[in-house]
Amino acid sequence: MENDGQAPASARMKPADIAEAFALLSRLPAGKVAFRGAGSAWAWPLVGAAVGTIAAVSASLALWLGLGPASAAALAIAAQIAATGALHEDGLADCADGFWGGQDRTRRLEIMKDSRIGTYGVLALVVSFVLRWSLVMSLIGSGHLFAPLIAAGALSRAPMAALMHVLPNARGAGLAATTGRPDRETVILSGVWAMLIAILLTGFAALPAILAVALAAGGVAAIAGRRIGGQTGDVLGAAQQVGESAALMALVIAYSN
């Protein structure tokens, strides 16, 4: 354990962290929150599981009402966006604009901070939406919905804590900087919770999904390190989006075999 003056992560794994995690990563009711920052990162996969559940319920309701798989899949993604306030989608768009629209680190960070969206951001959102839409539609066609959506939601939130731990904050301000840096034990707990949820729900199919998310997160981390020298809240959002797509892709392949 790193000697950072904090209590061991296990001692800080409190029910109040769940409320803070929901307040930070979603628009869902969280009740009274006592801000502890990165100490609540272990609970982020629980938020992802809840968002995945909402998406699955929305798709199931659409199918029950007689809508087709395409409409149900679109409503599932729309429900995710509503539940999170497009927090992660915004990060993906900002990263796409900044990473490939700026010529140097300073300019890239300026672009990422700009609320306006550019061509790269629009393209990233379109590709992400279409990819996830087609993957959810494939899951509906295979007869699987709740388990993979919940598992992907949980797995895709764990890398955010890992990236905050291994990469320095590139800006020194913003939500990620305010939240702080989770310690190693908190990161491990986040990963354990995510993998436990995925394995319990999807069995052996979780193994390629876990590997896919890890590779996706590593790719985002490598690009962010080269482009801006660290991570920001936008980078974390992009990691979630890429990780979720990777998890869904792996689960679609697993269920098709």
N, C-alpha and C positions, 0 to 999 in steps of 0.2 A: 504494500500500500504506500502511496506517496504521502510524505509527511507534509501536508498542506494545512495542518491545524484544524481540520474538520474531523467530526466523528466518523467512525466506520460507516460505510454505506448501508449496511444491514440495520444499524441502529437508527438510521434516518429514513427507513422505508416505512412511512406512516400513512394512514388512510387519508390524511389531509393532502398528501402529495397528489392523490388522484384528482381531487377537485382542482388543484392548481394546474395539473396537466391538461384537464379539459378546458380550463379558462385560457390557457396559453395556446392550445392547438386547435380549438374549435369554437363554434358559436353556440354550442349546447349549454344548457343551464348547468352551472357549476356550484352555485351557492356561495357562501362566504369563503374567501380565499386568503390565506396568509402566505405572502410571497416568500419563497425560499430559493427561488432561482433554479439552478442546475440540479439541485438535490432531488427535484421531482422527475428528473429525466427517466428514471427506472419505470415510471408509469406511462410513458408516452405510447408504448405498444398497446396499452389498454384503451387509449383514445382511438388508436387505429382500428382496434377490434370493434369498438362501438360504431365508428363511422362505416366500417364494412358491413356491420349488421344492418344499419339504416339503409345502405345501398341495396342489400339483398332483400330486405322487407319491401322496399319500393319496387324492385323488379318483380318480386313475387305477386305483389298487389296488382301490378300492371298486367301480368299474365293471367291472373284470376279474373280480371275485368274483361279479358278477351283481346288485349293488345298482343301484337306479335313480338318475337324475340328482339328485333331491332329496336322497337320502341321501348321495350322493357330495359334493354341494356342502356339506352340513352338516359332513361329516367333514373337508373341506378347511379350513373355518373353525375347526373344533375343533383341527386340527393347528397352525394359526397361533397360536391362543391358548395351546396347550401349549408351543410353541416360544418364545414371548415371555413366558410367565408372566402373561398378561393385562395386561402393563405399560401398553399404550396404551389398552385398554378401561377400565382403572381411571382413567386420566387423563380420558377422555371423560366418564365418569360423574361424577367429581368436579367437572369444569368445569360440567356441566349443573346439578348441584345448587347449586354456588356462584354461578354467574353469574345464575341466575334464582331462587335461594332466599334470597339476601341483599339487604338494602336499601342497604348501602353497601360500600365497598371493604374495610374491616376485617372486616366480617361475612362477606363473600364468601370472603375468604382463610381465615377460621376454618372455614367450612363445607367448603371444599376440602381442608383438612388433616384433617378428621374422617374416620375410617376407615369410619364408617357410611354407607350409601347411602340416598338419599331418592327421592322419587317422580320427580323430574326425571332423576335418574341412571338409574333403572330404565327409564324410557321411552326415554332416549337409547340405552341398550344394546340394548333390544328393536328399536328402529327401525334401528340400525346393523346388528345381526345379520341381521334379516329382509332389509334392502336388499342387503347383501353376499351373503347366501344366494341370493336371487333372481337377482342378477347373475352369480354363478358358475354357477348352474344354466343361465342363458341362454347363457353361454360354452360349457358342455358341449354344449348343444343345437346350437350353431353349429359344433361340431367343433374349437373352439379352447380350450386349457386352459393348457398350460405357458407359452407366450409371454406371454399377458396377465396371468396371476397373478404371474409373475416381474417383469414390467415394472411392474405396479402396486405391488408390494412395494418395488421400488427407488425409483420416483418419489415414493412417499409418505413416504420417510425423509429426502429432501433438504430439504423445507421446515422440518424441525425445526432444522437448523443455521441456516437463514436467519432464522427467528424469534428464535433465541438471539442473532443478530448485530444485528438491527434493533430489538428491544425490550429494555428494561432488565428485570432480574430483579425481579419484583414483591414477593418475599418476603425476599430476601437470605439465604436458607437453603434447604436441601433439595438434591436431586440435581442439578437444573439449575444452581444457584448453585455447587455444588462442582465441577461439570464445567467451568465457566468460559464465556467468550464466545469463540466461534471468530472468527478474523479474516476479512477479506473474501476473501482467496485460498482459505482453507479452504472457505468457503461456495461459492465458484465451482467448486472441484474437486468438491465433493459434488454440485452440480447437473450438472456435466459427466458424472460417472460415472453418475448416474441416467439422464440423457438418452441417453447412449451405450448403456447396457444396453437401454433401452426401444426405441430406434431399431433397434438390431441385431436385436432379437427380433420387433418388430411392424411395422417399416417405417414407412410414412406414417401408419399408425394411431396411432403414438406422438404425432404432433403435436397432435391434439385432446386426448389424454390429458395431455400436458404443460401445455397451456393450462388444462385443467380443474383440475389439481392446483394450479397457480399461483393461480387464482381462489379455490379453496377455502382455500388457505393465507392468502391476503390477507383473506378473510372472517373466518377465525379470529383473525388478528392484529388486525383492526379491532375485533372484539368484545372481545377480551382487553384491548386498550388502553383501551377505554371502561369496561369493568367493573372491572378491577383495576389498570390503569395499567402493564401489562407482561406478562411471561411467567413461567411456572413449569413444572416438569416435567409437571404435569397438562395445561397448555396445549399443550405439545409433543405429548403423547400424543393429545390431541383433534385436533390438526392432522394427525397421521398417520392417524387413523381416518377423518376427513372427506376427507382427500386420497386415501386408498385407494379409498373409495367413489366419489369423483369420477372417478378414473382408470378404475376398472372400468366405470362408466357410459359414459364416453366410448368405451372399447374395445368394449363391447357394441354401441353405436350404429354405430361404424365397421365392425365385422364384419357387421352386419346389412344394410349398404348395398352 
